[in-house]
Amino acid sequence: MKVAFITRSTLYSVPGGDTVQVVQTAGHLAAIGVDVEIKLANEAIPYADFDLLHFFNITRPADILSHSARAKKPFVVSTIMCDYSEYDKYHTKGLRALLGKLPAGSIEYFKTIARWFLGKDKLASMAYLWLGQHNSIKKILREAALVLPNSLSEYRRIVGTYAYRSEYKVVTNGINTSLFNISGQPVRNHELVICVARIEGIKNQLNLIKALNNTRFTLLLIGSAAPNQQSYYEECRAIAARNVQFINHIPQQELLSFYRLAKVHVLPSWFETTGLSSIEAAAMGCNIVITDKGDTREYFEDDAFYCDPARPDSILAAIERASEAEYNQNLQKRIEQKFTWQRAALQTYQAYQLAYSA
């Protein structure tokens, strides 16, 4: 079987959690005999060379509509459906704050048109202009052989938002077990807190800084500013006290030393589907502080410390508890059993067999 992974055009230039998911899934599928090629959405794709198309990010439907219409091949979609609506409505400024008063689908529609108008992306499907965001996604859900959410919680959000029950198979996010594993007995700095994420409003580094400014903790923010988020990045730097440090995006291999040294990894986002860096950090022995908004409880259950992203005092209290607690062996075992890229590749292959035989 030969499969085309079709991803956002900025997959490599603006790396994120989906970059890791795409690259790791492709590599582990290859290990079990599936021929995968990663294609960017703005590339010319020889559809005839492939048996199946695999799209990522259903919240960017224009790309999917364009390629699926031209290819006339069966396709599946890794939905990665992050909900920006609360952040857009209540925690943004300027034009984005005005757009935030619109329904969620309208916000994403205008953001897509703006990227196209400003030359930052290509509008691949003219049909998207008249269908809009919501109806474009509903069309994709109807036509996809399967959707592949990262959790059952995510699938339920899809059903609730679009009132459509697609055929689906959960494909969990995971870790590269050859890279992220505890070896030896690392000496932890109980006052070192790290946050591995792009610096952008949805990840909520601003409230994290407010929570830890001038406390006993050292906070390392590891990640570069997201596109169009330079002013947010500068605001974060402007309010940061001396105990807060910024480190630009680094490869996964270089994250290991930080994961081995820190006692706590925190991701106080306004929304997370899973929090991939949190899974990696937990596998490396960090205690985890994570948002209570999104699909995180399906992964971390009661083995993480949850915070309200709107309240710096809640973020600080969760970090305090995590810094004093013993490392949670239950979470480590669950990650080893359920959340690996090997397992995700097997789940994906099983989905392909269902899609191709449909």
C-alpha positions, -999 to +999 in steps of 0.1 A: +000+000+000+013+035-009-001+065+010+004+102+006+004+122+038-009+157+028-001+183+054-001+221+059+024+239+038+042+252+069+048+218+084+086+222+085+090+260+085+067+264+115+071+231+134+045+221+160+030+190+175+015+180+142+050+180+127+061+154+152+029+134+146+033+133+108+070+125+108+069+099+135+038+082+121+053+080+087+085+065+100+068+039+121+044+030+092+074+024+070+088+000+096+058-022+092+059-021+054+036+008+045+051+031+018+044+067+029+054+100+013+049+133+031+036+160+008+029+196+016-005+210+006+010+235-018+029+209-038+018+192-070+009+157-060+009+127-085-023+112-071-021+082-095+009+070-076-010+065-044-037+041-031-049+063-003-046+099+008-041+108+045-048+145+055-040+162+087-058+192+105-095+192+096-096+229+107-077+237+075-104+223+052-096+243+020-065+222+014-084+189+019-112+199-004-089+208-032-068+176-032-096+152-024-117+166-053-089+163-078-075+130-066-108+110-065-091+086-042-103+072-008-090+094+020-087+095+058-083+126+080-063+130+113-086+157+126-064+174+153-094+195+161-081+223+184-108+246+197-097+283+196-131+297+203-126+306+240-092+321+234-105+341+204-136+354+223-121+363+256-083+366+255-074+384+223-069+421+213-075+443+183-090+429+152-088+393+164-108+403+195-135+417+172-136+385+151-138+366+184-174+378+188-183+358+157-192+320+157-161+298+158-164+287+122-166+323+110-134+332+129-115+304+112-130+314+078-118+350+081-084+338+093-080+315+063-091+343+039-067+367+056-037+343+052-046+341+015-051+378+010-018+386+028+001+361+006+010+339+037-008+309+023-025+297-009-062+293-011-063+259-027-101+255-031-124+281-045-153+260-032-142+270+003-152+306-004-189+298-007-191+268+015-174+285+045-155+268+073-184+249+089-199+234+058-165+226+043-157+205+073-191+188+071-185+180+035-151+164+044-167+144+072-193+130+047-167+121+021-139+107+043-136+069+045-126+074+082-116+102+105-088+095+129-091+117+161-064+115+188-090+106+214-126+095+219-132+129+235-121+146+203-144+125+183-173+134+206-165+171+200-166+166+163-200+150+165-213+178+188-199+206+166-209+192+132-239+170+141-224+143+119-213+108+129-184+097+107-168+064+106-138+068+129-108+051+146-090+067+175-053+070+167-035+081+199-005+105+200+026+090+215+064+091+221+094+078+203+104+051+228+140+050+215+144+087+224+121+094+254+128+070+282+141+072+317+176+057+320+195+058+353+184+081+381+184+117+369+190+143+396+159+166+395+159+203+402+127+207+421+126+244+413+131+241+376+099+243+355+099+239+317+073+246+291+079+232+256+056+248+231+055+275+204+050+309+220+015+319+211-017+330+227-034+297+227-005+282+247-009+309+273+027+315+282+017+350+294-004+338+323+023+312+331+049+340+334+025+360+356+021+329+378+059+323+383+074+358+381+096+364+412+089+330+428+114+304+439+110+287+405+131+290+374+109+289+343+124+279+309+101+286+280+114+265+251+099+274+217+100+301+191+073+327+184+045+315+162+038+333+129+017+365+135+024+362+173+055+384+175+037+410+196+025+383+220+061+370+223+074+406+230+047+411+256+058+378+273+094+390+273+085+425+285+067+412+317+091+383+324+111+386+357+147+375+359+137+340+369+121+334+335+143+324+305+135+320+268+151+294+246+142+292+209+128+260+193+153+231+195+152+196+180+137+168+201+171+152+207+182+184+225+151+185+247+163+153+265+186+171+289+159+196+299+134+168+304+159+149+326+167+179+348+133+196+353+109+184+380+078+199+363+066+204+328+037+228+324+013+234+295-014+258+307-030+262+273-065+276+266-071+243+248-051+210+242-061+180+222-034+159+240-004+180+248+023+161+230+053+177+249+035+167+281+035+131+271+072+133+262+081+150+295+061+125+316+079+096+299+112+113+309+102+115+345+087+150+349+055+157+368+029+172+346+009+204+350-017+208+322-048+227+312-082+214+323-096+224+289-097+200+260-091+163+257-062+160+282-080+139+308-084+110+285-046+108+283-035+119+318-066+108+339-059+116+376-021+113+371-014+150+362-019+183+380-047+203+363-049+241+362-074+268+351-055+287+323-074+319+331-060+321+367-023+325+374-029+315+410-043+282+398-013+276+376+011+284+404-008+262+429-007+232+405+031+238+399+037+239+437+019+206+441+037+190+412+071+201+424+066+185+458+050+152+446+068+120+439+070+110+402+039+092+391+048+056+380+012+050+369+014+076+342+048+063+330+034+027+327+003+040+308+024+059+283+046+028+277+016+007+271-008+030+252+010+061+239+038+052+216+043+059+179+046+022+173+011+017+186-001+048+167+013+033+134-005+000+140-038+019+147-032+039+115-025+008+094-057-008+107-076+023+097-061+021+062-073-015+059-108-004+068-107+026+045-093+008+015-118-020+018-148+003+022 
